[in-house]
């Protein structure tokens, strides 16, 4: 019985080796793209960042000006508070608190709007990058392309190729 079991196990191992041999003969074409680098170096990504900066610069400047104005009003109030009548001091303090609350709301709305726009621009850009990567994968017959990994051998890095394709497309 044990001889039969050994023959079955040996036969299974040999069949497994024979079946694995054709798989080993095929070479898998693998690539890797560093998405962070594409986001930093692609012309289209830089243009999107500049567009957002321009779009939101006026609102940000307005908020900064209001913050500066409020700070100087608070400083002035602190200097004059001791000599003011209590009713005037309370009214002025309430006014400054209201201005501060309004400024915080403006800042929060600004951050939310900016964040939403960045997310929109990023998703549009990444969708475009994915299309370019798929086109390159089909053209160069890649089997798999990764965009996230713990370690990648530099010979599989195709980030430069993707950047060239993206920047060439933008120039056209």
Long-range contacts (C-beta under 8 A, 24 or more apart in sequence): 28-143, 28-144, 29-140, 29-141, 29-142, 29-143, 29-144, 30-142, 30-143, 30-144, 30-145, 30-146, 30-156, 31-137, 31-142, 31-144, 31-145, 31-146, 31-156, 31-157, 31-158, 32-145, 32-146, 32-147, 32-149, 32-152, 32-156, 32-157, 32-158, 32-159, 33-129, 33-133, 33-145, 33-146, 33-147, 33-157, 33-158, 33-159, 33-162, 34-157, 34-159, 35-126, 35-129, 35-147, 35-148, 37-159, 37-163, 38-129, 38-159, 38-162, 38-163, 38-166, 39-122, 39-125, 41-163, 42-125, 42-129, 42-163, 42-166, 42-167, 42-170, 43-166, 43-167, 43-170, 43-171, 44-125, 44-128, 44-166, 44-167, 44-170, 45-125, 47-170, 48-121, 48-122, 48-125, 51-121, 52-114, 52-117, 52-118, 52-121, 55-117, 56-110, 56-113, 56-114, 56-117, 59-110, 59-113, 60-110, 63-103, 63-106, 63-107, 63-110, 66-99, 66-103, 66-106, 67-103, 70-96, 70-99, 70-100, 70-103, 73-99, 128-166, 129-162, 129-166, 132-162, 132-165, 132-166, 132-169, 133-162, 135-165, 136-161, 136-162, 136-165
